[in-house]
Amino acid sequence: MESKSLHTTIATAAGIDSATASALTAAFVEALREHCSSLRTVALPRLGTFAGVKHEEAVTVDPSTGRRLLTPPHIDIEFTPRQALKHAVKNG
């Protein structure tokens, strides 16, 4: 699903216009990014948990050139779905 169709679906379900749905989605993503960048978790009932995970710097090898590269430390956001969501997706 693309972001435009997601905003349209949210707008229809909530009974709001698409611009408002887009602004709400952007605000949610920003709040999620802010909390997870502090290595905190965000739990959404019946959906799952978003967590910030810090990866330390590492030396990697570029497969095409064989050069060694230093990747800086970074924080990823990982999502762990609830069992009910897994079951709903699996069974349609």
PyMOL Python script that loads the backbone (N, CA, C, O; Angstrom):
from pymol import cmd

cmd.read_pdbstr("""\
ATOM      1  N   MET A   1       0.853  -1.170   0.000  1.00  0.00           N
ATOM      2  CA  MET A   1       0.000   0.000   0.000  1.00  0.00           C
ATOM      3  C   MET A   1       0.899   1.234   0.000  1.00  0.00           C
ATOM      4  O   MET A   1       1.847   1.325   0.780  1.00  0.00           O
ATOM      5  N   GLU A   2       0.594   2.161  -0.868  1.00  0.00           N
ATOM      6  CA  GLU A   2       1.341   3.406  -0.935  1.00  0.00           C
ATOM      7  C   GLU A   2       0.786   4.402   0.072  1.00  0.00           C
ATOM      8  O   GLU A   2      -0.337   4.250   0.553  1.00  0.00           O
ATOM      9  N   SER A   3       1.575   5.419   0.388  1.00  0.00           N
ATOM     10  CA  SER A   3       1.154   6.371   1.415  1.00  0.00           C
ATOM     11  C   SER A   3      -0.119   7.110   1.022  1.00  0.00           C
ATOM     12  O   SER A   3      -0.942   7.413   1.886  1.00  0.00           O
ATOM     13  N   LYS A   4      -0.297   7.406  -0.259  1.00  0.00           N
ATOM     14  CA  LYS A   4      -1.504   8.123  -0.684  1.00  0.00           C
ATOM     15  C   LYS A   4      -2.754   7.281  -0.436  1.00  0.00           C
ATOM     16  O   LYS A   4      -3.763   7.794   0.048  1.00  0.00           O
ATOM     17  N   SER A   5      -2.691   5.995  -0.767  1.00  0.00           N
ATOM     18  CA  SER A   5      -3.849   5.135  -0.525  1.00  0.00           C
ATOM     19  C   SER A   5      -4.056   4.881   0.967  1.00  0.00           C
ATOM     20  O   SER A   5      -5.187   4.696   1.415  1.00  0.00           O
ATOM     21  N   LEU A   6      -2.962   4.871   1.739  1.00  0.00           N
ATOM     22  CA  LEU A   6      -3.093   4.734   3.187  1.00  0.00           C
ATOM     23  C   LEU A   6      -3.816   5.944   3.764  1.00  0.00           C
ATOM     24  O   LEU A   6      -4.712   5.797   4.594  1.00  0.00           O
ATOM     25  N   HIS A   7      -3.429   7.136   3.328  1.00  0.00           N
ATOM     26  CA  HIS A   7      -4.083   8.357   3.812  1.00  0.00           C
ATOM     27  C   HIS A   7      -5.558   8.373   3.427  1.00  0.00           C
ATOM     28  O   HIS A   7      -6.401   8.793   4.220  1.00  0.00           O
ATOM     29  N   THR A   8      -5.873   7.920   2.221  1.00  0.00           N
ATOM     30  CA  THR A   8      -7.268   7.862   1.782  1.00  0.00           C
ATOM     31  C   THR A   8      -8.064   6.880   2.626  1.00  0.00           C
ATOM     32  O   THR A   8      -9.200   7.166   3.005  1.00  0.00           O
ATOM     33  N   THR A   9      -7.476   5.720   2.926  1.00  0.00           N
ATOM     34  CA  THR A   9      -8.146   4.708   3.746  1.00  0.00           C
ATOM     35  C   THR A   9      -8.382   5.223   5.163  1.00  0.00           C
ATOM     36  O   THR A   9      -9.461   5.033   5.724  1.00  0.00           O
ATOM     37  N   ILE A  10      -7.369   5.877   5.743  1.00  0.00           N
ATOM     38  CA  ILE A  10      -7.516   6.441   7.086  1.00  0.00           C
ATOM     39  C   ILE A  10      -8.582   7.528   7.088  1.00  0.00           C
ATOM     40  O   ILE A  10      -9.409   7.583   7.999  1.00  0.00           O
ATOM     41  N   ALA A  11      -8.571   8.390   6.079  1.00  0.00           N
ATOM     42  CA  ALA A  11      -9.539   9.479   5.993  1.00  0.00           C
ATOM     43  C   ALA A  11     -10.959   8.939   5.900  1.00  0.00           C
ATOM     44  O   ALA A  11     -11.861   9.453   6.562  1.00  0.00           O
ATOM     45  N   THR A  12     -11.164   7.923   5.097  1.00  0.00           N
ATOM     46  CA  THR A  12     -12.491   7.325   4.947  1.00  0.00           C
ATOM     47  C   THR A  12     -12.947   6.685   6.250  1.00  0.00           C
ATOM     48  O   THR A  12     -14.086   6.880   6.674  1.00  0.00           O
ATOM     49  N   ALA A  13     -12.054   5.916   6.891  1.00  0.00           N
ATOM     50  CA  ALA A  13     -12.418   5.232   8.126  1.00  0.00           C
ATOM     51  C   ALA A  13     -12.703   6.199   9.267  1.00  0.00           C
ATOM     52  O   ALA A  13     -13.576   5.942  10.096  1.00  0.00           O
ATOM     53  N   ALA A  14     -11.967   7.316   9.314  1.00  0.00           N
ATOM     54  CA  ALA A  14     -12.125   8.274  10.411  1.00  0.00           C
ATOM     55  C   ALA A  14     -13.136   9.376  10.100  1.00  0.00           C
ATOM     56  O   ALA A  14     -13.515  10.145  10.983  1.00  0.00           O
ATOM     57  N   GLY A  15     -13.569   9.448   8.846  1.00  0.00           N
ATOM     58  CA  GLY A  15     -14.527  10.479   8.469  1.00  0.00           C
ATOM     59  C   GLY A  15     -13.904  11.866   8.419  1.00  0.00           C
ATOM     60  O   GLY A  15     -14.551  12.857   8.757  1.00  0.00           O
ATOM     61  N   ILE A  16     -12.628  11.936   7.990  1.00  0.00           N
ATOM     62  CA  ILE A  16     -11.932  13.215   7.883  1.00  0.00           C
ATOM     63  C   ILE A  16     -11.403  13.359   6.456  1.00  0.00           C
ATOM     64  O   ILE A  16     -11.443  12.412   5.670  1.00  0.00           O
ATOM     65  N   ASP A  17     -10.907  14.555   6.132  1.00  0.00           N
ATOM     66  CA  ASP A  17     -10.373  14.741   4.785  1.00  0.00           C
ATOM     67  C   ASP A  17      -8.970  14.156   4.681  1.00  0.00           C
ATOM     68  O   ASP A  17      -8.314  13.903   5.692  1.00  0.00           O
ATOM     69  N   SER A  18      -8.523  13.947   3.459  1.00  0.00           N
ATOM     70  CA  SER A  18      -7.248  13.294   3.210  1.00  0.00           C
ATOM     71  C   SER A  18      -6.064  14.119   3.725  1.00  0.00           C
ATOM     72  O   SER A  18      -5.078  13.549   4.191  1.00  0.00           O
ATOM     73  N   ALA A  19      -6.148  15.443   3.647  1.00  0.00           N
ATOM     74  CA  ALA A  19      -5.055  16.293   4.136  1.00  0.00           C
ATOM     75  C   ALA A  19      -4.871  16.145   5.646  1.00  0.00           C
ATOM     76  O   ALA A  19      -3.744  16.106   6.140  1.00  0.00           O
ATOM     77  N   THR A  20      -5.983  16.063   6.373  1.00  0.00           N
ATOM     78  CA  THR A  20      -5.912  15.872   7.822  1.00  0.00           C
ATOM     79  C   THR A  20      -5.336  14.500   8.153  1.00  0.00           C
ATOM     80  O   THR A  20      -4.527  14.367   9.072  1.00  0.00           O
ATOM     81  N   ALA A  21      -5.753  13.481   7.405  1.00  0.00           N
ATOM     82  CA  ALA A  21      -5.218  12.129   7.609  1.00  0.00           C
ATOM     83  C   ALA A  21      -3.720  12.105   7.338  1.00  0.00           C
ATOM     84  O   ALA A  21      -2.970  11.439   8.051  1.00  0.00           O
ATOM     85  N   SER A  22      -3.283  12.824   6.319  1.00  0.00           N
ATOM     86  CA  SER A  22      -1.865  12.897   5.998  1.00  0.00           C
ATOM     87  C   SER A  22      -1.093  13.583   7.123  1.00  0.00           C
ATOM     88  O   SER A  22      -0.012  13.129   7.500  1.00  0.00           O
ATOM     89  N   ALA A  23      -1.639  14.673   7.661  1.00  0.00           N
ATOM     90  CA  ALA A  23      -0.982  15.383   8.765  1.00  0.00           C
ATOM     91  C   ALA A  23      -0.920  14.520  10.017  1.00  0.00           C
ATOM     92  O   ALA A  23       0.091  14.519  10.720  1.00  0.00           O
ATOM     93  N   LEU A  24      -1.987  13.789  10.300  1.00  0.00           N
ATOM     94  CA  LEU A  24      -1.989  12.904  11.474  1.00  0.00           C
ATOM     95  C   LEU A  24      -0.973  11.783  11.326  1.00  0.00           C
ATOM     96  O   LEU A  24      -0.289  11.430  12.287  1.00  0.00           O
ATOM     97  N   THR A  25      -0.871  11.224  10.131  1.00  0.00           N
ATOM     98  CA  THR A  25       0.095  10.161   9.877  1.00  0.00           C
ATOM     99  C   THR A  25       1.519  10.682  10.052  1.00  0.00           C
ATOM    100  O   THR A  25       2.357  10.020  10.665  1.00  0.00           O
ATOM    101  N   ALA A  26       1.789  11.867   9.511  1.00  0.00           N
ATOM    102  CA  ALA A  26       3.124  12.469   9.642  1.00  0.00           C
ATOM    103  C   ALA A  26       3.456  12.745  11.104  1.00  0.00           C
ATOM    104  O   ALA A  26       4.588  12.528  11.537  1.00  0.00           O
ATOM    105  N   ALA A  27       2.471  13.223  11.867  1.00  0.00           N
ATOM    106  CA  ALA A  27       2.692  13.497  13.285  1.00  0.00           C
ATOM    107  C   ALA A  27       2.971  12.197  14.051  1.00  0.00           C
ATOM    108  O   ALA A  27       3.833  12.170  14.929  1.00  0.00           O
ATOM    109  N   PHE A  28       2.254  11.137  13.724  1.00  0.00           N
ATOM    110  CA  PHE A  28       2.475   9.842  14.378  1.00  0.00           C
ATOM    111  C   PHE A  28       3.880   9.325  14.078  1.00  0.00           C
ATOM    112  O   PHE A  28       4.573   8.853  14.980  1.00  0.00           O
ATOM    113  N   VAL A  29       4.298   9.410  12.830  1.00  0.00           N
ATOM    114  CA  VAL A  29       5.626   8.923  12.451  1.00  0.00           C
ATOM    115  C   VAL A  29       6.708   9.727  13.164  1.00  0.00           C
ATOM    116  O   VAL A  29       7.696   9.156  13.628  1.00  0.00           O
ATOM    117  N   GLU A  30       6.536  11.038  13.256  1.00  0.00           N
ATOM    118  CA  GLU A  30       7.518  11.881  13.940  1.00  0.00           C
ATOM    119  C   GLU A  30       7.593  11.549  15.438  1.00  0.00           C
ATOM    120  O   GLU A  30       8.682  11.473  16.006  1.00  0.00           O
ATOM    121  N   ALA A  31       6.440  11.355  16.066  1.00  0.00           N
ATOM    122  CA  ALA A  31       6.424  10.989  17.487  1.00  0.00           C
ATOM    123  C   ALA A  31       7.078   9.624  17.698  1.00  0.00           C
ATOM    124  O   ALA A  31       7.819   9.432  18.662  1.00  0.00           O
ATOM    125  N   LEU A  32       6.807   8.687  16.806  1.00  0.00           N
ATOM    126  CA  LEU A  32       7.411   7.357  16.883  1.00  0.00           C
ATOM    127  C   LEU A  32       8.925   7.460  16.726  1.00  0.00           C
ATOM    128  O   LEU A  32       9.668   6.832  17.481  1.00  0.00           O
ATOM    129  N   ARG A  33       9.386   8.234  15.764  1.00  0.00           N
ATOM    130  CA  ARG A  33      10.816   8.419  15.536  1.00  0.00           C
ATOM    131  C   ARG A  33      11.490   9.048  16.756  1.00  0.00           C
ATOM    132  O   ARG A  33      12.580   8.635  17.151  1.00  0.00           O
ATOM    133  N   GLU A  34      10.840  10.044  17.346  1.00  0.00           N
ATOM    134  CA  GLU A  34      11.404  10.726  18.508  1.00  0.00           C
ATOM    135  C   GLU A  34      11.538   9.789  19.702  1.00  0.00           C
ATOM    136  O   GLU A  34      12.578   9.773  20.361  1.00  0.00           O
ATOM    137  N   HIS A  35      10.500   9.007  19.988  1.00  0.00           N
ATOM    138  CA  HIS A  35      10.556   8.096  21.132  1.00  0.00           C
ATOM    139  C   HIS A  35      11.571   6.975  20.902  1.00  0.00           C
ATOM    140  O   HIS A  35      12.339   6.639  21.803  1.00  0.00           O
ATOM    141  N   CYS A  36      11.577   6.406  19.719  1.00  0.00           N
ATOM    142  CA  CYS A  36      12.465   5.276  19.452  1.00  0.00           C
ATOM    143  C   CYS A  36      13.921   5.711  19.343  1.00  0.00           C
ATOM    144  O   CYS A  36      14.821   4.912  19.602  1.00  0.00           O
ATOM    145  N   SER A  37      14.171   6.965  18.962  1.00  0.00           N
ATOM    146  CA  SER A  37      15.562   7.426  18.898  1.00  0.00           C
ATOM    147  C   SER A  37      16.182   7.514  20.287  1.00  0.00           C
ATOM    148  O   SER A  37      17.406   7.522  20.421  1.00  0.00           O
ATOM    149  N   SER A  38      15.351   7.580  21.317  1.00  0.00           N
ATOM    150  CA  SER A  38      15.823   7.574  22.706  1.00  0.00           C
ATOM    151  C   SER A  38      15.877   6.156  23.269  1.00  0.00           C
ATOM    152  O   SER A  38      16.006   5.957  24.477  1.00  0.00           O
ATOM    153  N   LEU A  39      15.776   5.177  22.371  1.00  0.00           N
ATOM    154  CA  LEU A  39      15.808   3.747  22.709  1.00  0.00           C
ATOM    155  C   LEU A  39      14.654   3.337  23.617  1.00  0.00           C
ATOM    156  O   LEU A  39      14.775   2.402  24.409  1.00  0.00           O
ATOM    157  N   ARG A  40      13.542   4.043  23.495  1.00  0.00           N
ATOM    158  CA  ARG A  40      12.328   3.665  24.223  1.00  0.00           C
ATOM    159  C   ARG A  40      11.424   2.868  23.287  1.00  0.00           C
ATOM    160  O   ARG A  40      11.611   2.874  22.070  1.00  0.00           O
ATOM    161  N   THR A  41      10.443   2.185  23.869  1.00  0.00           N
ATOM    162  CA  THR A  41       9.502   1.417  23.067  1.00  0.00           C
ATOM    163  C   THR A  41       8.146   2.108  23.045  1.00  0.00           C
ATOM    164  O   THR A  41       7.784   2.854  23.955  1.00  0.00           O
ATOM    165  N   VAL A  42       7.410   1.833  21.973  1.00  0.00           N
ATOM    166  CA  VAL A  42       6.047   2.340  21.827  1.00  0.00           C
ATOM    167  C   VAL A  42       5.168   1.125  21.561  1.00  0.00           C
ATOM    168  O   VAL A  42       5.304   0.467  20.530  1.00  0.00           O
ATOM    169  N   ALA A  43       4.270   0.831  22.490  1.00  0.00           N
ATOM    170  CA  ALA A  43       3.379  -0.323  22.361  1.00  0.00           C
ATOM    171  C   ALA A  43       1.999   0.156  21.918  1.00  0.00           C
ATOM    172  O   ALA A  43       1.417   1.055  22.525  1.00  0.00           O
ATOM    173  N   LEU A  44       1.491  -0.450  20.865  1.00  0.00           N
ATOM    174  CA  LEU A  44       0.144  -0.151  20.382  1.00  0.00           C
ATOM    175  C   LEU A  44      -0.722  -1.383  20.621  1.00  0.00           C
ATOM    176  O   LEU A  44      -0.467  -2.439  20.043  1.00  0.00           O
ATOM    177  N   PRO A  45      -1.739  -1.260  21.464  1.00  0.00           N
ATOM    178  CA  PRO A  45      -2.581  -2.409  21.775  1.00  0.00           C
ATOM    179  C   PRO A  45      -3.161  -3.032  20.506  1.00  0.00           C
ATOM    180  O   PRO A  45      -3.578  -2.327  19.588  1.00  0.00           O
ATOM    181  N   ARG A  46      -3.179  -4.344  20.472  1.00  0.00           N
ATOM    182  CA  ARG A  46      -3.727  -5.139  19.372  1.00  0.00           C
ATOM    183  C   ARG A  46      -2.935  -5.034  18.086  1.00  0.00           C
ATOM    184  O   ARG A  46      -3.312  -5.650  17.089  1.00  0.00           O
ATOM    185  N   LEU A  47      -1.840  -4.270  18.071  1.00  0.00           N
ATOM    186  CA  LEU A  47      -1.038  -4.129  16.872  1.00  0.00           C
ATOM    187  C   LEU A  47       0.367  -4.684  17.087  1.00  0.00           C
ATOM    188  O   LEU A  47       0.769  -5.635  16.415  1.00  0.00           O
ATOM    189  N   GLY A  48       1.111  -4.097  18.016  1.00  0.00           N
ATOM    190  CA  GLY A  48       2.469  -4.560  18.271  1.00  0.00           C
ATOM    191  C   GLY A  48       3.290  -3.513  18.973  1.00  0.00           C
ATOM    192  O   GLY A  48       2.756  -2.551  19.528  1.00  0.00           O
ATOM    193  N   THR A  49       4.608  -3.706  18.946  1.00  0.00           N
ATOM    194  CA  THR A  49       5.522  -2.828  19.648  1.00  0.00           C
ATOM    195  C   THR A  49       6.615  -2.344  18.704  1.00  0.00           C
ATOM    196  O   THR A  49       7.215  -3.129  17.970  1.00  0.00           O
ATOM    197  N   PHE A  50       6.861  -1.033  18.740  1.00  0.00           N
ATOM    198  CA  PHE A  50       7.972  -0.438  18.013  1.00  0.00           C
ATOM    199  C   PHE A  50       9.070  -0.172  19.027  1.00  0.00           C
ATOM    200  O   PHE A  50       8.801   0.336  20.115  1.00  0.00           O
ATOM    201  N   ALA A  51      10.305  -0.509  18.681  1.00  0.00           N
ATOM    202  CA  ALA A  51      11.423  -0.314  19.607  1.00  0.00           C
ATOM    203  C   ALA A  51      12.632   0.211  18.863  1.00  0.00           C
ATOM    204  O   ALA A  51      12.921  -0.215  17.745  1.00  0.00           O
ATOM    205  N   GLY A  52      13.335   1.136  19.487  1.00  0.00           N
ATOM    206  CA  GLY A  52      14.585   1.627  18.931  1.00  0.00           C
ATOM    207  C   GLY A  52      15.706   0.675  19.299  1.00  0.00           C
ATOM    208  O   GLY A  52      15.852   0.297  20.461  1.00  0.00           O
ATOM    209  N   VAL A  53      16.502   0.285  18.304  1.00  0.00           N
ATOM    210  CA  VAL A  53      17.609  -0.649  18.520  1.00  0.00           C
ATOM    211  C   VAL A  53      18.885   0.008  17.998  1.00  0.00           C
ATOM    212  O   VAL A  53      18.975   0.376  16.827  1.00  0.00           O
ATOM    213  N   LYS A  54      19.876   0.150  18.894  1.00  0.00           N
ATOM    214  CA  LYS A  54      21.124   0.798  18.507  1.00  0.00           C
ATOM    215  C   LYS A  54      22.099  -0.226  17.951  1.00  0.00           C
ATOM    216  O   LYS A  54      22.314  -1.290  18.533  1.00  0.00           O
ATOM    217  N   HIS A  55      22.681   0.120  16.814  1.00  0.00           N
ATOM    218  CA  HIS A  55      23.717  -0.710  16.200  1.00  0.00           C
ATOM    219  C   HIS A  55      25.033   0.046  16.294  1.00  0.00           C
ATOM    220  O   HIS A  55      25.121   1.206  15.893  1.00  0.00           O
ATOM    221  N   GLU A  56      26.033  -0.603  16.814  1.00  0.00           N
ATOM    222  CA  GLU A  56      27.351   0.024  16.963  1.00  0.00           C
ATOM    223  C   GLU A  56      28.034   0.137  15.602  1.00  0.00           C
ATOM    224  O   GLU A  56      27.595  -0.466  14.623  1.00  0.00           O
ATOM    225  N   GLU A  57      29.105   0.913  15.555  1.00  0.00           N
ATOM    226  CA  GLU A  57      29.840   1.023  14.301  1.00  0.00           C
ATOM    227  C   GLU A  57      30.459  -0.326  13.959  1.00  0.00           C
ATOM    228  O   GLU A  57      30.795  -1.118  14.839  1.00  0.00           O
ATOM    229  N   ALA A  58      30.600  -0.563  12.677  1.00  0.00           N
ATOM    230  CA  ALA A  58      31.114  -1.857  12.233  1.00  0.00           C
ATOM    231  C   ALA A  58      31.922  -1.668  10.954  1.00  0.00           C
ATOM    232  O   ALA A  58      31.703  -0.722  10.197  1.00  0.00           O
ATOM    233  N   VAL A  59      32.851  -2.574  10.730  1.00  0.00           N
ATOM    234  CA  VAL A  59      33.629  -2.580   9.497  1.00  0.00           C
ATOM    235  C   VAL A  59      32.972  -3.593   8.565  1.00  0.00           C
ATOM    236  O   VAL A  59      32.793  -4.758   8.922  1.00  0.00           O
ATOM    237  N   THR A  60      32.616  -3.132   7.366  1.00  0.00           N
ATOM    238  CA  THR A  60      32.017  -4.008   6.364  1.00  0.00           C
ATOM    239  C   THR A  60      32.901  -4.004   5.124  1.00  0.00           C
ATOM    240  O   THR A  60      33.759  -3.137   4.958  1.00  0.00           O
ATOM    241  N   VAL A  61      32.678  -4.977   4.266  1.00  0.00           N
ATOM    242  CA  VAL A  61      33.443  -5.082   3.026  1.00  0.00           C
ATOM    243  C   VAL A  61      32.491  -4.892   1.860  1.00  0.00           C
ATOM    244  O   VAL A  61      31.469  -5.571   1.769  1.00  0.00           O
ATOM    245  N   ASP A  62      32.830  -3.960   0.958  1.00  0.00           N
ATOM    246  CA  ASP A  62      32.033  -3.744  -0.246  1.00  0.00           C
ATOM    247  C   ASP A  62      32.269  -4.933  -1.170  1.00  0.00           C
ATOM    248  O   ASP A  62      33.402  -5.158  -1.595  1.00  0.00           O
ATOM    249  N   PRO A  63      31.218  -5.707  -1.495  1.00  0.00           N
ATOM    250  CA  PRO A  63      31.416  -6.917  -2.287  1.00  0.00           C
ATOM    251  C   PRO A  63      31.918  -6.651  -3.715  1.00  0.00           C
ATOM    252  O   PRO A  63      32.588  -7.504  -4.298  1.00  0.00           O
ATOM    253  N   SER A  64      31.606  -5.492  -4.277  1.00  0.00           N
ATOM    254  CA  SER A  64      32.022  -5.237  -5.655  1.00  0.00           C
ATOM    255  C   SER A  64      33.481  -4.798  -5.751  1.00  0.00           C
ATOM    256  O   SER A  64      34.157  -5.127  -6.726  1.00  0.00           O
ATOM    257  N   THR A  65      33.976  -4.062  -4.760  1.00  0.00           N
ATOM    258  CA  THR A  65      35.351  -3.553  -4.836  1.00  0.00           C
ATOM    259  C   THR A  65      36.298  -4.233  -3.859  1.00  0.00           C
ATOM    260  O   THR A  65      37.515  -4.201  -4.043  1.00  0.00           O
ATOM    261  N   GLY A  66      35.743  -4.845  -2.825  1.00  0.00           N
ATOM    262  CA  GLY A  66      36.582  -5.468  -1.807  1.00  0.00           C
ATOM    263  C   GLY A  66      37.124  -4.483  -0.782  1.00  0.00           C
ATOM    264  O   GLY A  66      37.883  -4.867   0.107  1.00  0.00           O
ATOM    265  N   ARG A  67      36.734  -3.200  -0.900  1.00  0.00           N
ATOM    266  CA  ARG A  67      37.196  -2.184   0.050  1.00  0.00           C
ATOM    267  C   ARG A  67      36.504  -2.343   1.391  1.00  0.00           C
ATOM    268  O   ARG A  67      35.334  -2.720   1.462  1.00  0.00           O
ATOM    269  N   ARG A  68      37.234  -2.054   2.441  1.00  0.00           N
ATOM    270  CA  ARG A  68      36.667  -2.090   3.785  1.00  0.00           C
ATOM    271  C   ARG A  68      36.074  -0.720   4.085  1.00  0.00           C
ATOM    272  O   ARG A  68      36.702   0.306   3.826  1.00  0.00           O
ATOM    273  N   LEU A  69      34.864  -0.710   4.631  1.00  0.00           N
ATOM    274  CA  LEU A  69      34.163   0.525   4.951  1.00  0.00           C
ATOM    275  C   LEU A  69      33.756   0.522   6.413  1.00  0.00           C
ATOM    276  O   LEU A  69      33.397  -0.519   6.964  1.00  0.00           O
ATOM    277  N   LEU A  70      33.812   1.685   7.034  1.00  0.00           N
ATOM    278  CA  LEU A  70      33.370   1.824   8.419  1.00  0.00           C
ATOM    279  C   LEU A  70      31.959   2.400   8.400  1.00  0.00           C
ATOM    280  O   LEU A  70      31.748   3.525   7.945  1.00  0.00           O
ATOM    281  N   THR A  71      30.995   1.630   8.893  1.00  0.00           N
ATOM    282  CA  THR A  71      29.625   2.138   8.987  1.00  0.00           C
ATOM    283  C   THR A  71      29.445   2.752  10.365  1.00  0.00           C
ATOM    284  O   THR A  71      29.804   2.138  11.369  1.00  0.00           O
ATOM    285  N   PRO A  72      28.893   3.958  10.424  1.00  0.00           N
ATOM    286  CA  PRO A  72      28.746   4.640  11.715  1.00  0.00           C
ATOM    287  C   PRO A  72      27.653   3.998  12.570  1.00  0.00           C
ATOM    288  O   PRO A  72      26.817   3.256  12.055  1.00  0.00           O
ATOM    289  N   PRO A  73      27.659   4.278  13.864  1.00  0.00           N
ATOM    290  CA  PRO A  73      26.577   3.757  14.710  1.00  0.00           C
ATOM    291  C   PRO A  73      25.259   4.401  14.293  1.00  0.00           C
ATOM    292  O   PRO A  73      25.222   5.560  13.879  1.00  0.00           O
ATOM    293  N   HIS A  74      24.184   3.634  14.409  1.00  0.00           N
ATOM    294  CA  HIS A  74      22.873   4.149  14.041  1.00  0.00           C
ATOM    295  C   HIS A  74      21.775   3.444  14.832  1.00  0.00           C
ATOM    296  O   HIS A  74      22.000   2.395  15.436  1.00  0.00           O
ATOM    297  N   ILE A  75      20.597   4.035  14.818  1.00  0.00           N
ATOM    298  CA  ILE A  75      19.444   3.466  15.516  1.00  0.00           C
ATOM    299  C   ILE A  75      18.386   3.102  14.482  1.00  0.00           C
ATOM    300  O   ILE A  75      17.996   3.930  13.659  1.00  0.00           O
ATOM    301  N   ASP A  76      17.928   1.861  14.533  1.00  0.00           N
ATOM    302  CA  ASP A  76      16.842   1.378  13.678  1.00  0.00           C
ATOM    303  C   ASP A  76      15.586   1.235  14.513  1.00  0.00           C
ATOM    304  O   ASP A  76      15.653   1.051  15.728  1.00  0.00           O
ATOM    305  N   ILE A  77      14.446   1.321  13.860  1.00  0.00           N
ATOM    306  CA  ILE A  77      13.178   1.054  14.526  1.00  0.00           C
ATOM    307  C   ILE A  77      12.719  -0.329  14.091  1.00  0.00           C
ATOM    308  O   ILE A  77      12.548  -0.593  12.901  1.00  0.00           O
ATOM    309  N   GLU A  78      12.522  -1.209  15.068  1.00  0.00           N
ATOM    310  CA  GLU A  78      12.066  -2.563  14.784  1.00  0.00           C
ATOM    311  C   GLU A  78      10.645  -2.729  15.294  1.00  0.00           C
ATOM    312  O   GLU A  78      10.298  -2.234  16.367  1.00  0.00           O
ATOM    313  N   PHE A  79       9.830  -3.427  14.521  1.00  0.00           N
ATOM    314  CA  PHE A  79       8.437  -3.663  14.873  1.00  0.00           C
ATOM    315  C   PHE A  79       8.246  -5.134  15.197  1.00  0.00           C
ATOM    316  O   PHE A  79       8.650  -6.009  14.431  1.00  0.00           O
ATOM    317  N   THR A  80       7.624  -5.397  16.344  1.00  0.00           N
ATOM    318  CA  THR A  80       7.279  -6.762  16.742  1.00  0.00           C
ATOM    319  C   THR A  80       5.763  -6.849  16.823  1.00  0.00           C
ATOM    320  O   THR A  80       5.155  -6.242  17.705  1.00  0.00           O
ATOM    321  N   PRO A  81       5.135  -7.605  15.902  1.00  0.00           N
ATOM    322  CA  PRO A  81       3.671  -7.677  15.913  1.00  0.00           C
ATOM    323  C   PRO A  81       3.141  -8.544  17.045  1.00  0.00           C
ATOM    324  O   PRO A  81       3.815  -9.467  17.503  1.00  0.00           O
ATOM    325  N   ARG A  82       1.925  -8.238  17.493  1.00  0.00           N
ATOM    326  CA  ARG A  82       1.232  -9.064  18.477  1.00  0.00           C
ATOM    327  C   ARG A  82       0.774 -10.354  17.798  1.00  0.00           C
ATOM    328  O   ARG A  82       0.648 -10.414  16.575  1.00  0.00           O
ATOM    329  N   GLN A  83       0.530 -11.382  18.606  1.00  0.00           N
ATOM    330  CA  GLN A  83       0.079 -12.663  18.068  1.00  0.00           C
ATOM    331  C   GLN A  83      -1.238 -12.523  17.310  1.00  0.00           C
ATOM    332  O   GLN A  83      -1.430 -13.151  16.269  1.00  0.00           O
ATOM    333  N   ALA A  84      -2.156 -11.688  17.842  1.00  0.00           N
ATOM    334  CA  ALA A  84      -3.455 -11.514  17.190  1.00  0.00           C
ATOM    335  C   ALA A  84      -3.287 -10.928  15.793  1.00  0.00           C
ATOM    336  O   ALA A  84      -4.005 -11.321  14.872  1.00  0.00           O
ATOM    337  N   LEU A  85      -2.357  -9.999  15.620  1.00  0.00           N
ATOM    338  CA  LEU A  85      -2.105  -9.416  14.307  1.00  0.00           C
ATOM    339  C   LEU A  85      -1.502 -10.454  13.365  1.00  0.00           C
ATOM    340  O   LEU A  85      -1.895 -10.542  12.201  1.00  0.00           O
ATOM    341  N   LYS A  86      -0.559 -11.232  13.860  1.00  0.00           N
ATOM    342  CA  LYS A  86       0.030 -12.294  13.042  1.00  0.00           C
ATOM    343  C   LYS A  86      -1.042 -13.262  12.564  1.00  0.00           C
ATOM    344  O   LYS A  86      -1.066 -13.659  11.399  1.00  0.00           O
ATOM    345  N   HIS A  87      -1.928 -13.636  13.481  1.00  0.00           N
ATOM    346  CA  HIS A  87      -2.984 -14.573  13.155  1.00  0.00           C
ATOM    347  C   HIS A  87      -3.956 -13.958  12.122  1.00  0.00           C
ATOM    348  O   HIS A  87      -4.378 -14.641  11.189  1.00  0.00           O
ATOM    349  N   ALA A  88      -4.301 -12.695  12.288  1.00  0.00           N
ATOM    350  CA  ALA A  88      -5.221 -12.035  11.361  1.00  0.00           C
ATOM    351  C   ALA A  88      -4.616 -11.922   9.971  1.00  0.00           C
ATOM    352  O   ALA A  88      -5.315 -12.116   8.976  1.00  0.00           O
ATOM    353  N   VAL A  89      -3.337 -11.612   9.888  1.00  0.00           N
ATOM    354  CA  VAL A  89      -2.673 -11.488   8.580  1.00  0.00           C
ATOM    355  C   VAL A  89      -2.562 -12.856   7.924  1.00  0.00           C
ATOM    356  O   VAL A  89      -2.771 -12.988   6.718  1.00  0.00           O
ATOM    357  N   LYS A  90      -2.235 -13.871   8.709  1.00  0.00           N
ATOM    358  CA  LYS A  90      -2.058 -15.211   8.171  1.00  0.00           C
ATOM    359  C   LYS A  90      -3.379 -15.787   7.640  1.00  0.00           C
ATOM    360  O   LYS A  90      -3.401 -16.453   6.606  1.00  0.00           O
ATOM    361  N   ASN A  91      -4.466 -15.525   8.352  1.00  0.00           N
ATOM    362  CA  ASN A  91      -5.749 -16.113   7.983  1.00  0.00           C
ATOM    363  C   ASN A  91      -6.645 -15.180   7.175  1.00  0.00           C
ATOM    364  O   ASN A  91      -7.785 -15.521   6.860  1.00  0.00           O
ATOM    365  N   GLY A  92      -6.130 -14.024   6.848  1.00  0.00           N
ATOM    366  CA  GLY A  92      -6.889 -13.090   5.998  1.00  0.00           C
ATOM    367  C   GLY A  92      -7.942 -12.416   6.763  1.00  0.00           C
ATOM    368  O   GLY A  92      -8.678 -11.597   6.211  1.00  0.00           O
TER     369      GLY A  92
END
""", "prot")
cmd.dss("prot")
cmd.show_as("cartoon", "prot")
cmd.util.cbc("prot")
cmd.orient("prot")
